[in-house]
Amino acid sequence: MAMTKRNSKNDNIILNTIEGLVPQDHEVRKLESCIDWSFIYPSVEHLYSDFGRPSIDPVVLFKMVFINIVFGIGSMRRTCKEIQVNLAYRWFLGISMDEQVPNYSTWSQNYIRRYGDSQVFEQIFEQILKQAIAYGFVDMETVFGDSTHQKASANKNKYTDEEVSIAKKVYEDELLNEINKERERHGKKPIKTNEKEELNYDEETGELKKDVETKHIKVSKTDPESGCFHKGEKEKCFAYSHQTFCDKNGFVILSLCVPGNVHDSVSFFPAYQILSDKYKDQIKNICLDAGYITPAICKTILEHKQKMYAPYKRPMTKKGFFKKHEYVYDEGYDWYICPSIKTLKYSNTNKLGYKEYKSNPEDCKQCPFINKCTQSKNHQKVITRHVWEEYREEVMDEIRHTLEWKEIYPKRKESIERVFGDCKEHHNLRYTRLRGLQKNQHQALMIFACHNLKRMARWRWKTSPKTIIKRMISTFLIIYEANEKRYSFGSTTLSTV
């Protein structure tokens, strides 16, 4: 099928029948005025043949998706029905009143046959973001990150319990080197890596190997690529999570879709890697919530010469017991000092990267604070400290107490949280009808692209010369009418001297 490029929509039929009926301040006029939609043609040209019958204009197809998301219609079938009777939508698509609207199945078939395995959705998102940057609406100096879940199209009661291998974290090799250096420094044997762990399944039997660390997860029968999401008081369901970054003005810079059972601190690394590859030199500050306060994340951000702004995280200690910060760490001697002025000396570094410091049981038996310190049967207090703990301490104890933190962190609720709230309420981010990780990644990119486009269109409309002149005229009329009322009583008008 050959790709079709429609003629300019400002032909005589449309101009005479629709142009005058669409209000000048309608949302579609704002969307149309802020970007040149012809950028879609080069992105999809390689997906069409040079021969065959003419196709539906790809710009029309993608504009139908934008109508679907921007105006919160949700269903493509319903979107087509709305386009049939809505003159503003027809004007936006360039479809005259006597022209037939594309069928709702046209988009789904084009997605299956052409767009599903392409990069067109990423390219559309990037092009709209570039346009917003060109207008000067995007500020990359401070980036706000968070993750939100989207309910999957899957019954939460229909699942299978499966044993899977635990995925290797991106920083595990670096962490293991750091652990072995710490162990060797204290005269302990290094932890050896098992080369067999790289293969998860036996080649002959196909069964999971016993020497591989595994866990049990719930796998949906309806949408196996989704993950079982369970966080706090939120409903337990199968969902997808979207790791997202935006600027202080609410323009989404990046979004990565992952299964709902992946923790935010894990999905952060692939998303941050993409973000760094594109905008590393422009980003100076990254603002995250408490779920990202891990030594690995703090280390990664600080080593990129960026500052991490995170909130206070309450110590996870039993009520009535000493908090960890009440045990003073002596960096010179590499030990902890308890409130009873006794030392907890280094004992071991485990494979998770935590150094263990243990007290002398004989000192603890006679300590008056033992009931507030430990409940262990051998009367021994154990404190753990990560090998990268100094990075977390820099974020929590130094950066968090600066004036910049007080200025930047409160903007998080005005940026990333507002983006999620707006997209869930108006752009169908709360629930997905699509199944599969790739489809939901494409849908999320289109949702955030529509969010950026709508925001850019409204900002540009407010700052356009025509709008400014109209505001000046309306302001002048308001002042003039107020003065007239001030000096007039009924039919008698007072003259000013």
C-alpha positions in Angstrom: 0.0 0.0 0.0 1.5 3.4 -1.0 1.6 6.2 1.5 -0.7 9.1 0.8 0.0 12.7 1.6 -3.2 14.8 1.6 -3.4 18.2 0.0 -3.5 21.3 2.3 -6.6 21.2 4.4 -7.3 24.9 3.7 -9.1 24.1 0.4 -12.3 25.8 -0.7 -14.7 23.2 0.8 -13.2 23.2 4.2 -12.6 27.0 4.3 -16.2 27.8 3.3 -17.9 25.2 5.5 -15.8 24.6 8.6 -13.2 27.3 9.0 -15.7 29.9 10.1 -17.5 27.6 12.5 -14.5 26.6 14.6 -14.0 29.1 17.5 -10.7 30.9 17.3 -9.7 29.9 20.8 -10.7 26.2 20.5 -8.2 23.6 21.7 -7.7 22.2 18.2 -6.6 25.6 16.9 -4.0 25.8 19.7 -2.7 22.3 18.9 -2.5 23.0 15.2 -0.7 26.3 15.6 2.2 25.2 17.8 3.7 22.4 15.6 4.2 21.4 12.0 2.6 17.9 11.7 4.5 17.0 8.5 7.4 15.7 10.6 5.4 12.4 10.8 5.9 11.6 7.1 9.7 10.9 7.2 9.2 8.8 10.4 6.8 6.4 8.7 7.8 6.6 5.0 9.9 3.4 5.2 6.8 1.5 6.5 4.9 2.0 3.3 5.3 0.5 -0.2 5.8 2.5 -3.4 3.1 0.5 -5.1 -0.5 -0.4 -4.4 -3.7 1.4 -3.7 -3.5 4.8 -1.8 -3.4 4.6 2.0 -5.0 6.7 4.7 -2.8 9.7 5.4 -0.6 8.7 8.4 -0.9 12.2 9.8 -4.7 11.8 9.9 -4.3 8.5 11.8 -1.9 9.9 14.4 -4.0 13.0 14.8 -7.0 10.7 15.6 -4.9 9.2 18.4 -4.1 12.7 19.6 -7.8 13.6 19.7 -8.5 10.3 21.5 -6.0 11.1 24.3 -6.1 14.9 24.5 -9.8 15.0 24.9 -9.9 11.9 27.1 -12.3 9.9 24.8 -10.5 6.6 25.5 -12.1 4.3 22.9 -11.0 4.6 19.2 -14.5 3.5 18.1 -16.0 6.3 20.1 -13.4 8.7 18.8 -14.4 8.0 15.2 -18.1 8.6 16.1 -17.2 11.9 17.7 -15.2 13.0 14.7 -18.2 12.3 12.4 -20.3 15.0 14.2 -17.7 17.4 15.6 -16.7 20.1 13.1 -13.6 21.1 15.2 -12.2 17.6 15.0 -12.9 17.5 11.2 -11.1 20.8 10.8 -8.1 19.5 12.8 -7.9 16.3 10.6 -8.5 18.2 7.4 -11.6 16.2 6.6 -14.4 18.0 4.8 -18.1 17.6 5.8 -18.9 15.4 2.8 -15.8 13.1 3.4 -16.0 9.8 5.2 -14.2 9.4 8.5 -11.6 6.5 8.7 -13.0 3.4 10.4 -11.9 2.7 14.0 -10.3 -0.6 12.9 -8.0 1.2 10.4 -5.8 2.4 13.3 -5.6 -1.0 14.9 -4.7 -2.7 11.6 -2.1 -0.1 10.8 -0.6 -0.6 14.3 -0.4 -4.4 13.9 1.0 -4.3 10.4 3.2 -1.2 10.5 3.7 0.9 13.6 3.9 -1.8 16.3 7.5 -2.7 15.8 8.7 0.7 14.7 10.3 3.7 16.5 7.6 6.1 15.4 6.1 6.6 18.9 9.5 7.5 20.3 10.2 9.9 17.4 6.8 11.7 17.9 7.5 12.1 21.6 11.0 13.4 20.9 9.9 15.8 18.2 7.2 17.4 20.4 9.7 17.7 23.2 12.2 19.3 20.9 9.6 21.8 19.8 8.9 22.7 23.4 12.6 23.1 24.1 12.9 25.4 21.0 10.1 27.6 22.4 12.1 27.9 25.6 9.4 26.2 27.7 11.6 23.3 29.1 14.2 23.9 31.8 16.6 20.9 32.1 18.6 22.2 35.1 16.4 20.4 37.6 14.7 17.1 36.8 11.9 15.5 38.9 11.5 11.8 38.8 8.9 9.3 40.1 7.0 6.2 39.1 3.3 5.6 38.8 1.3 2.5 38.2 -1.4 1.9 35.5 -3.8 -1.0 36.0 -3.5 -3.7 33.5 -6.3 -5.3 31.5 -6.1 -8.5 33.6 -8.2 -10.2 36.3 -6.3 -10.1 39.6 -7.7 -13.5 40.6 -6.5 -15.4 37.5 -2.8 -16.1 37.8 -0.2 -18.9 38.2 2.5 -19.1 40.8 5.9 -19.4 39.1 9.5 -19.7 40.2 11.8 -17.3 38.4 15.4 -16.3 38.7 16.2 -13.0 40.4 17.4 -10.6 37.7 20.9 -9.3 38.1 21.1 -5.6 39.0 23.1 -3.3 36.8 25.6 -2.4 39.6 26.2 -5.9 41.0 29.6 -6.4 39.4 30.8 -3.0 40.7 29.4 -3.7 44.1 31.1 -7.1 44.3 34.5 -5.6 43.5 33.9 -3.1 46.3 32.9 -5.9 48.7 36.0 -7.9 47.9 38.2 -4.9 48.4 36.7 -4.3 51.8 37.0 -8.0 52.8 40.7 -8.1 51.7 41.4 -4.9 53.6 40.3 -6.7 56.8 42.1 -10.0 55.9 39.1 -12.0 54.8 38.7 -14.2 51.7 37.0 -12.6 48.7 33.5 -13.7 47.6 33.8 -15.8 44.5 31.2 -15.5 41.7 29.6 -18.6 40.4 29.9 -18.7 36.6 27.0 -21.1 36.4 24.7 -18.4 37.6 24.9 -16.7 34.3 22.8 -19.5 32.8 19.4 -19.7 34.4 18.1 -23.0 33.0 19.6 -26.4 32.4 20.2 -27.0 28.6 19.1 -30.7 28.8 16.1 -30.7 31.1 15.1 -27.1 30.7 14.6 -26.8 34.5 15.8 -23.9 36.6 19.2 -24.7 38.1 19.4 -25.1 41.9 22.4 -22.9 42.3 20.6 -19.9 40.9 18.8 -17.5 43.4 15.1 -17.6 42.7 11.8 -16.2 43.9 8.1 -17.0 43.5 5.9 -14.4 41.7 2.3 -14.3 40.4 2.0 -14.3 36.7 -1.3 -13.2 35.1 -3.0 -15.6 32.8 -4.5 -12.7 30.8 -1.5 -10.5 30.5 1.7 -12.3 31.5 4.0 -9.3 30.8 2.2 -7.3 33.6 3.3 -7.5 37.2 1.5 -7.9 40.5 1.4 -4.5 42.1 1.0 -4.2 45.8 2.1 -1.0 47.6 0.8 0.4 50.9 -2.9 0.8 51.0 -3.4 0.7 47.3 -5.4 -2.1 45.7 -3.5 -5.3 44.9 -3.7 -5.8 41.1 -1.8 -6.5 37.9 -0.3 -3.3 36.6 2.4 -1.6 34.7 4.7 1.1 36.1 5.9 4.1 34.3 9.3 5.5 35.4 9.0 9.2 34.4 11.1 12.3 34.5 9.9 15.9 34.0 11.2 19.4 34.4 10.0 22.1 36.8 7.4 23.3 34.2 5.8 19.9 34.0 7.1 18.9 30.6 7.8 15.1 30.5 11.3 14.4 29.4 11.4 10.6 29.5 9.1 7.7 30.4 10.0 4.0 30.6 7.3 1.3 31.1 8.1 -1.8 33.3 6.0 -4.5 34.9 4.2 -3.4 38.1 6.2 -5.8 40.4 9.5 -4.0 39.7 10.5 -1.7 42.5 11.0 2.0 41.7 14.7 1.8 42.9 15.3 -1.0 40.3 13.5 0.6 37.3 15.4 3.9 38.0 18.7 2.7 36.6 17.7 1.9 32.9 15.6 5.1 32.8 18.4 7.2 34.3 20.9 5.7 31.8 18.7 6.8 28.9 18.2 10.2 30.5 22.0 10.6 31.0 22.8 9.6 27.4 20.5 12.4 26.1 20.7 15.2 28.6 23.6 14.5 31.0 25.4 17.9 30.4 22.2 19.9 30.9 21.0 18.3 34.1 22.4 19.6 37.4 19.8 18.5 40.0 17.6 15.4 40.3 14.7 15.4 42.7 13.3 12.1 43.9 11.1 10.7 46.6 12.0 8.5 49.6 11.7 5.3 47.7 14.9 6.1 45.7 17.1 6.7 48.8 19.5 3.7 48.3 23.3 3.8 48.4 23.5 2.7 44.8 21.2 5.4 43.4 22.9 8.1 45.5 26.3 7.0 44.3 25.2 6.9 40.6 23.8 10.4 40.7 26.6 12.0 42.7 29.3 10.4 40.5 27.7 12.1 37.5 28.4 15.5 39.2 24.7 16.0 39.9 22.9 16.8 43.2 20.2 14.5 44.5 17.4 16.1 46.4 15.3 13.7 48.5 13.0 14.0 51.6 13.7 12.9 55.2 13.2 9.2 55.7 12.1 8.1 59.1 14.4 5.4 60.7 12.8 1.9 60.5 13.4 1.1 64.2 11.1 -0.4 66.8 9.4 2.0 69.2 11.4 2.5 72.4 14.8 1.5 70.9 17.8 3.5 70.0 17.8 4.9 66.5 20.8 4.2 64.3 21.9 7.8 64.2 22.4 7.5 68.0 25.3 5.2 67.4 28.3 7.3 66.3 30.4 6.0 63.5 34.2 6.7 63.8 35.6 6.7 60.3 39.2 6.7 61.5 39.0 3.5 63.5 36.1 2.0 61.4 33.9 1.2 64.4 30.6 2.4 66.0 30.3 3.9 69.5 27.1 3.1 71.3 25.2 5.5 73.8 27.0 3.6 76.6 30.4 4.7 75.2 31.3 1.1 74.1 32.6 0.1 70.7 31.1 -2.1 68.0 33.9 -3.5 65.9 34.0 -4.6 62.3 33.1 -8.3 61.9 32.3 -9.1 58.3 31.1 -7.8 54.9 28.2 -9.8 53.5 27.4 -10.4 49.8 24.7 -7.7 49.9 27.4 -5.1 50.5 26.7 -4.4 54.2 29.5 -4.2 56.7 28.6 -5.8 60.0 29.7 -4.3 63.3 29.2 -6.3 66.5 29.4 -5.4 70.2 31.1 -7.4 73.0 28.4 -9.5 74.7 30.2 -9.1 78.0 29.8 -5.4 77.8 26.2 -5.6 76.8 25.2 -7.9 79.7 26.0 -5.3 82.3 24.8 -2.3 80.2 21.8 -0.3 81.7 20.5 0.5 78.2 20.3 -3.1 76.9 16.5 -3.1 76.9 16.6 -0.1 74.5 19.4 -1.5 72.4 18.9 -5.2 71.5 16.7 -8.2 72.2 19.2 -10.8 71.0 19.6 -13.9 73.1 23.4 -13.7 73.1 23.3 -10.0 74.3 25.1 -8.8 71.2 24.2 -5.6 69.2 24.7 -5.7 65.4 24.8 -2.6 63.2 25.2 -2.8 59.4 26.7 -0.1 57.2 26.7 -0.3 53.4 30.0 0.0 51.6 28.6 3.0 49.7 27.0 4.5 52.8 28.9 7.8 52.5 27.0 8.7 49.3 23.7 8.2 51.0 24.9 10.3 54.0 25.9 13.1 51.7 22.4 13.2 50.3 20.6 12.9 53.6 22.9 14.8 56.0 24.4 17.5 53.8 22.3 18.3 50.7 19.0 17.9 52.5 19.9 20.7 54.9 20.8 23.3 52.3 18.8 26.3 51.2 18.6 24.8 47.7 16.7 21.8 49.0 14.1 24.0 50.6 13.6 25.7 47.3 13.7 22.7 44.9 12.1 19.8 46.7 8.7 21.5 47.4 8.3 21.9 43.6 8.0 18.1 43.2 4.3 18.2 44.0 3.8 21.0 41.5 5.7 19.1 38.7 5.8 15.3 38.5 2.9 14.7 40.9 0.7 17.1 38.9 1.8 15.4 35.6 0.6 12.0 36.9 -2.6 13.5 38.3 -3.5 15.3 35.1 -2.7 12.3 32.8 -4.7 9.9 35.0 -7.7 12.3 35.2 -7.8 13.5 31.6 -5.6 11.3 29.4 -6.4 7.7 30.3 -3.3 6.8 32.3 -5.3 5.3 35.1 -6.2 2.1 33.3 -5.0 0.4 30.1 -7.0 -1.8 27.7 -3.8 -2.9 25.9 -1.9 -6.0 26.7 1.9 -6.4 26.5 4.8 -4.3 27.6 5.6 -2.9 24.2 2.0 -1.7 23.5 1.8 0.0 26.9 5.2 1.7 26.4 3.9 3.1 23.1 0.6 4.2 24.8 2.5 5.9 27.6 4.7 7.7 25.2 1.6 9.0 23.3 -0.1 10.0 26.5 2.9 12.0 27.7 3.4 13.4 24.2 -0.2 14.7 24.3 0.4 16.1 27.7 3.5 18.0 26.4 1.7 19.1 23.3 -1.4 20.5 25.2 0.8 22.3 27.6 3.0 23.7 24.9 0.0 24.8 22.8 -1.6 26.6 25.7 1.6 28.4 26.8 2.3 29.5 23.2 -1.3 30.7 22.8 -1.0 32.8 25.9 2.3 34.4 24.7 1.2 34.9 21.0 1.0 38.6 19.8 -2.7 38.2 18.9 -3.5 37.0 22.4 -1.5 39.8 24.1 -3.3 42.5 22.0 -6.7 41.0 22.8 -5.8 41.1 26.5 -4.7 44.7 26.3 -7.9 45.7 24.5 -10.1 43.8 27.0 -8.1 45.4 29.9 -8.6 48.8 28.4 -12.3 48.2 28.0 -12.7 47.1 31.6 -10.9 50.2 32.8 -12.9 52.4 30.5 -16.2 50.9 31.7 -15.2 51.2 35.3 -14.4 54.9 34.9 -17.7 55.4 33.1 -19.6 53.9 36.0 -17.6 55.9 38.5 -18.6 59.3 37.0 -22.2 58.5 35.9 -25.4 58.5 37.9 -28.3 57.1 35.9 -28.7 59.3 32.8 -26.5 62.1 34.2 -22.8 62.1 33.6 -20.3 64.1 35.6 -17.5 65.8 33.6 -14.1 65.7 35.1 -12.0 68.9 35.5 
